């Protein structure tokens, strides 16, 4: 058993297996609907940082029980002597985790098993791919309790679904079904509840044998695309494709194609 896995067992609000090409992190506060408190976001940030330096080619995010994540833990917020300071610390730790997820080489898959609200929706939207069970629902819910969105929701959602739909989600607290979330562009796919695990496992297995640096380059390109001008983006494309062409996986991919055999990536 690796050091990363041994250390991960010390987490109290999540579970994590960071060994091998498929890493897994699970929100594990089922009695609190996997709501985020300071411990959870701190542990998410730590596990994400460890995953970024692991051998993982793909990271799958899960929720335990009936919920993926109900958002922030309002009871925890209310108990804090200084709510503003407490919530700022939680948002900062969550944002560290999300920044790491966005910039790590591994492809991030969110497996959405149930209700996904507030920061849970923000976390789902930050993933590279989102697979939802048919019974899952998605809602922002911040305005309903007098708060405002965090978790990069105001960054990711306008890019995924457009500003008008983002305004509707955030201002009206509309709840989307899994099918609506796919139609809008939040979810990548929707499957029957009893097929979610098998579908996500199959997807993760695909990425476990894929060229890691090629997928990492896709993530870098898409993260930069809305901030770069045309020439900047083309230069980034040229740099990354040249780098990958000279890499072991680049050599293997081209050689395998020319030899008409399946590639064997590192």
MILUM-439753 format. One line per field, with one value per residue (C-alpha): x, y, z; chain; residue in one letter; residue number from 1. Coordinates in Angstrom, 3 decimals, always signed. Each point is the difference from the previous one (the first is absolute). Layout:
x = [X_...] $
y = [Y_...] $
z = [Z_...] $
cadena = [A_...] $
residuo = [A_...] $
num = [NUM_...] $
// end
This chain:
x = [+0.000_+1.394_+0.749_-2.696_-2.643_+1.070_-0.142_-3.407_-1.514_+0.447_-2.689_-3.191_-2.433_+1.183_+1.559_+2.759_+1.912_+2.801_+1.829_+0.342_-1.318_-3.571_-0.288_-3.236_-1.214_-3.340_-1.909_-0.802_-2.375_-3.214_-1.844_+0.610_-0.869_+3.740_-0.247_+3.296_+1.485_+3.523_+1.371_-1.384_+1.310_+3.396_+0.177_-1.152_+2.775_+2.578_-1.156_-0.143_+3.580_+1.166_-1.850_+1.638_+3.405_-1.089_+0.003_-3.735_-1.218_-3.596_-1.666_-3.598_-2.039_-2.852_-2.546_-0.988_-3.671_-2.952_+1.743_+2.998_+0.295_-2.656_+2.330_+1.338_-0.733_-2.314_-0.016_+3.773_-0.180_-2.552_+2.060_+3.077_+0.686_+0.949_-2.013_+1.630_+3.514_-0.989_-1.662_+2.901_+2.382_-2.255_-0.278_+3.764_+0.692_-2.654_+1.489_+3.468_-1.474_-1.804_+3.072_+1.997_-2.691_-0.066_+3.774_+0.924_+0.895_-2.582_-3.460_-2.602_-3.332_-2.895_-2.347_-3.272_-2.136_-2.655_-0.810_+2.705_-0.445_+1.974_+3.709_-0.769_-1.175_+3.071_+2.208_-1.820_+0.289_+3.759_+0.474_+1.123_-2.804_-3.255_-2.048_-3.341_-2.496_-3.518_-1.301_+2.672_-0.961_+1.997_-0.717_+1.960_-2.016_+2.335_-2.470_-2.629_+2.034_+1.253_+3.430_+1.756_+1.754_+3.539_+2.008_+0.747_-3.671_+0.091_+3.025_-1.000_-3.748_-0.027_+2.571_-1.949_-3.577_+0.106_-0.761_-3.827_-0.340_+2.539_-2.046_-3.104_+1.682_+1.567_-2.810_-3.063_+1.472_-1.514_+0.543_+1.078_-0.606_+2.963_-1.354_-0.414_+3.538_+1.248_-2.111_+1.328_+3.616_+0.783_-0.049_+1.896_-2.341_-2.930_-0.462_-2.492_+0.792_+1.028_+2.441_+1.846_+2.833_+0.625_-0.073_+2.449_+2.271_+0.084_+0.794_+2.746_+1.510_+0.181_+1.995_+2.232_+1.450_-0.070_+2.958_+0.143_+1.886_-2.359_-2.981_+1.938_+0.642_-3.728_-0.685_+2.670_-1.332_-3.608_+0.937_+1.850_-2.373_-2.257_+2.919_+2.242_-0.196_+0.178_+3.781_+0.646_-2.249_+1.581_+3.470_-1.102_-1.388_+3.278_+2.056_-2.097_-0.278_+3.770_+0.629_-2.311_+1.483_+3.388_-1.339_+0.039_-3.801_+0.167_+2.527_-2.043_-3.284_+1.376_+2.018_-2.988_-2.259_+2.466_+0.513_-3.773_+0.191_-1.540_+2.208_+1.549_+0.232_+2.042] $
y = [+0.000_+3.398_+2.870_+2.091_-2.610_-0.438_+3.750_+0.220_-2.295_+2.817_+2.096_+0.347_+1.515_-1.562_-3.254_-0.101_-2.646_+1.730_-3.110_-1.128_+1.592_+0.348_+2.213_+0.297_+2.601_-0.323_+2.609_-1.979_+1.852_-1.840_+1.019_+3.629_-0.584_+0.325_+3.712_+1.865_+1.212_+1.253_-3.495_-1.287_+2.779_-0.122_-3.735_+0.417_+2.514_-2.306_-3.102_+1.923_+1.222_-3.547_-1.275_+2.626_-1.488_-3.625_-2.401_+0.521_+0.443_+0.476_+1.113_-0.952_+2.046_-1.732_+0.738_-2.526_-0.790_+1.735_+3.322_+0.982_+3.202_+2.277_+3.018_+1.808_-1.226_+2.763_-1.332_+0.236_+3.535_+1.095_-1.349_+2.048_+3.021_+2.045_-1.308_+2.191_-1.013_-3.662_-0.150_+1.880_-2.678_-2.737_+1.681_+0.490_-3.682_-1.119_+2.276_-1.475_-3.440_+1.127_+1.757_-3.195_-2.110_+2.360_+0.039_-3.611_-2.281_-2.625_+0.143_+0.705_-1.863_+0.885_-2.916_+1.656_-2.456_+2.312_+3.540_+2.495_+3.497_+3.175_-0.727_-3.567_+1.289_+2.232_-3.046_-2.013_+2.843_+0.126_-3.600_-0.832_-2.533_-0.375_-3.203_+0.213_-2.587_+0.573_+0.871_+2.647_+3.672_+3.215_+3.350_+3.054_+0.885_+2.773_+2.887_-2.043_+0.275_+3.547_-0.951_+0.280_-2.607_-1.220_-3.012_+1.606_-0.290_+3.500_-1.043_-3.445_+0.283_+2.970_-1.860_-3.259_+1.200_+3.729_+3.088_-0.074_-3.542_+0.726_+3.014_-2.163_-2.683_+2.439_+2.520_-2.272_-3.103_-2.122_-3.723_-1.948_-3.684_-2.079_+0.045_+3.783_+0.348_-1.963_+1.990_+3.250_-1.151_-0.639_-3.790_-1.938_-2.989_-1.488_-3.704_-2.099_+0.075_-3.653_+0.499_+3.046_-1.887_-2.256_+2.927_+2.060_-3.023_-0.604_+3.655_+0.026_-3.196_+1.665_+2.928_-2.355_-1.253_+3.364_+2.352_+2.099_+2.954_+0.285_+0.291_+2.439_+2.142_+0.080_+1.250_+2.708_+1.154_+0.242_+1.746_+2.671_+0.434_+2.741_+2.077_-0.245_+1.809_-1.997_+0.145_-0.782_-3.036_-1.249_+0.407_-2.033_-2.667_-0.094_-0.255_-2.817_-2.095_+0.311_-1.049_-2.996_-0.987_-0.405_-1.863_-3.813_-0.097_+2.124_-2.361_-3.016_+1.409_+0.832_-3.219_-2.122_+1.717_-0.568_-3.615_-0.519_-1.272_+1.209_+2.562_-0.834_+3.283_+0.504] $
z = [+0.000_-0.972_+2.378_-1.737_+0.716_+3.626_+0.573_-1.684_+2.643_+2.537_-1.696_+2.025_-2.552_-3.259_-1.106_-2.567_-1.897_-1.883_-1.175_-3.592_-3.192_+1.350_+3.092_+1.950_+2.493_+1.778_+2.006_+3.138_+2.312_-0.923_+3.194_-0.963_-3.676_-0.756_+0.772_+0.028_+3.267_+0.665_+0.578_-3.296_-2.215_+1.729_-0.607_-3.606_-0.608_+1.569_-1.894_-3.292_+0.517_+0.692_-3.047_-2.215_+0.851_-0.245_-2.942_-0.551_-3.556_+1.108_+3.238_+0.773_+2.505_+1.849_+2.716_+2.680_+0.538_-1.675_-0.648_-2.061_+2.039_+1.507_-0.072_+3.049_+3.514_+1.220_+3.555_+0.062_-1.388_+2.591_+2.912_-0.887_+2.248_-3.062_-2.943_-2.621_+0.986_+0.294_-3.416_-1.618_+1.301_-1.357_-3.402_-0.167_+0.711_-2.483_-2.635_+0.585_-0.648_-3.151_-1.381_+0.456_-1.666_-2.985_-0.443_+0.777_-2.910_+0.956_-1.577_+2.706_-0.180_+2.323_+0.703_+1.016_+1.945_+1.432_+1.101_-0.940_+1.419_+0.650_+0.266_-1.029_-3.371_-0.127_+0.596_-2.663_-2.520_+0.543_-1.119_-3.521_-0.447_+1.962_+0.008_+1.801_+1.153_-1.361_+3.474_+0.644_+0.248_-0.274_+1.660_+1.154_+3.121_+1.242_-0.324_+1.836_+3.207_-0.545_-1.314_-3.367_-2.165_+0.563_-1.138_-3.395_-0.993_-1.474_-2.079_-1.232_-0.498_-2.426_-2.083_+0.103_-0.411_-0.871_+2.021_-0.310_+1.323_+2.718_+1.057_+0.140_+2.089_+2.426_+0.376_-0.021_+1.687_-2.750_+0.491_-3.071_-0.527_-1.149_-3.564_+0.092_+1.359_-2.984_-2.449_+1.477_-0.104_+3.681_-0.198_-2.643_+0.157_+1.906_+0.777_+1.990_+3.711_+0.107_-2.877_+1.355_+1.670_-3.002_-2.416_+2.046_+0.493_-3.751_-0.671_+2.642_-1.440_-3.410_+1.374_+2.016_-3.310_-1.819_-0.594_+3.168_-1.461_-2.974_+2.333_+2.182_-3.091_-0.794_+3.537_-0.313_-3.384_+1.137_+3.236_-1.984_-2.929_+1.399_+1.226_-3.052_-3.304_-3.225_-0.416_+3.690_-0.188_-3.218_+1.515_+3.025_-2.347_-1.934_+3.199_+1.446_-3.171_-0.534_+3.602_-0.345_-3.355_+1.680_+3.031_+0.425_-0.351_-3.136_-1.571_+1.046_-1.318_-3.433_-0.285_+1.050_-2.534_-2.828_+1.041_+0.246_+3.577_+3.275_+1.799_+3.371_+1.873_+3.161] $
cadena = [A_A_A_A_A_A_A_A_A_A_A_A_A_A_A_A_A_A_A_A_A_A_A_A_A_A_A_A_A_A_A_A_A_A_A_A_A_A_A_A_A_A_A_A_A_A_A_A_A_A_A_A_A_A_A_A_A_A_A_A_A_A_A_A_A_A_A_A_A_A_A_A_A_A_A_A_A_A_A_A_A_A_A_A_A_A_A_A_A_A_A_A_A_A_A_A_A_A_A_A_A_A_A_A_A_A_A_A_A_A_A_A_A_A_A_A_A_A_A_A_A_A_A_A_A_A_A_A_A_A_A_A_A_A_A_A_A_A_A_A_A_A_A_A_A_A_A_A_A_A_A_A_A_A_A_A_A_A_A_A_A_A_A_A_A_A_A_A_A_A_A_A_A_A_A_A_A_A_A_A_A_A_A_A_A_A_A_A_A_A_A_A_A_A_A_A_A_A_A_A_A_A_A_A_A_A_A_A_A_A_A_A_A_A_A_A_A_A_A_A_A_A_A_A_A_A_A_A_A_A_A_A_A_A_A_A_A_A_A_A_A_A_A_A_A_A_A_A_A_A_A_A_A_A_A_A_A_A_A_A_A_A_A_A_A_A] $
residuo = [X_X_X_X_X_X_X_X_X_X_X_X_X_X_X_X_X_X_X_X_X_X_X_X_X_X_X_X_X_X_X_X_X_X_X_X_X_X_X_X_X_X_X_X_X_X_X_X_X_X_X_X_X_X_X_X_X_X_X_X_X_X_X_X_X_X_X_X_X_X_X_X_X_X_X_X_X_X_X_X_X_X_X_X_X_X_X_X_X_X_X_X_X_X_X_X_X_X_X_X_X_X_X_X_X_X_X_X_X_X_X_X_X_X_X_X_X_X_X_X_X_X_X_X_X_X_X_X_X_X_X_X_X_X_X_X_X_X_X_X_X_X_X_X_X_X_X_X_X_X_X_X_X_X_X_X_X_X_X_X_X_X_X_X_X_X_X_X_X_X_X_X_X_X_X_X_X_X_X_X_X_X_X_X_X_X_X_X_X_X_X_X_X_X_X_X_X_X_X_X_X_X_X_X_X_X_X_X_X_X_X_X_X_X_X_X_X_X_X_X_X_X_X_X_X_X_X_X_X_X_X_X_X_X_X_X_X_X_X_X_X_X_X_X_X_X_X_X_X_X_X_X_X_X_X_X_X_X_X_X_X_X_X_X_X_X] $
num = [1_2_3_4_5_6_7_8_9_10_11_12_13_14_15_16_17_18_19_20_21_22_23_24_25_26_27_28_29_30_31_32_33_34_35_36_37_38_39_40_41_42_43_44_45_46_47_48_49_50_51_52_53_54_55_56_57_58_59_60_61_62_63_64_65_66_67_68_69_70_71_72_73_74_75_76_77_78_79_80_81_82_83_84_85_86_87_88_89_90_91_92_93_94_95_96_97_98_99_100_101_102_103_104_105_106_107_108_109_110_111_112_113_114_115_116_117_118_119_120_121_122_123_124_125_126_127_128_129_130_131_132_133_134_135_136_137_138_139_140_141_142_143_144_145_146_147_148_149_150_151_152_153_154_155_156_157_158_159_160_161_162_163_164_165_166_167_168_169_170_171_172_173_174_175_176_177_178_179_180_181_182_183_184_185_186_187_188_189_190_191_192_193_194_195_196_197_198_199_200_201_202_203_204_205_206_207_208_209_210_211_212_213_214_215_216_217_218_219_220_221_222_223_224_225_226_227_228_229_230_231_232_233_234_235_236_237_238_239_240_241_242_243_244_245_246_247_248_249_250_251_252_253_254_255_256_257_258_259_260_261_262_263_264_265_266] $
// end
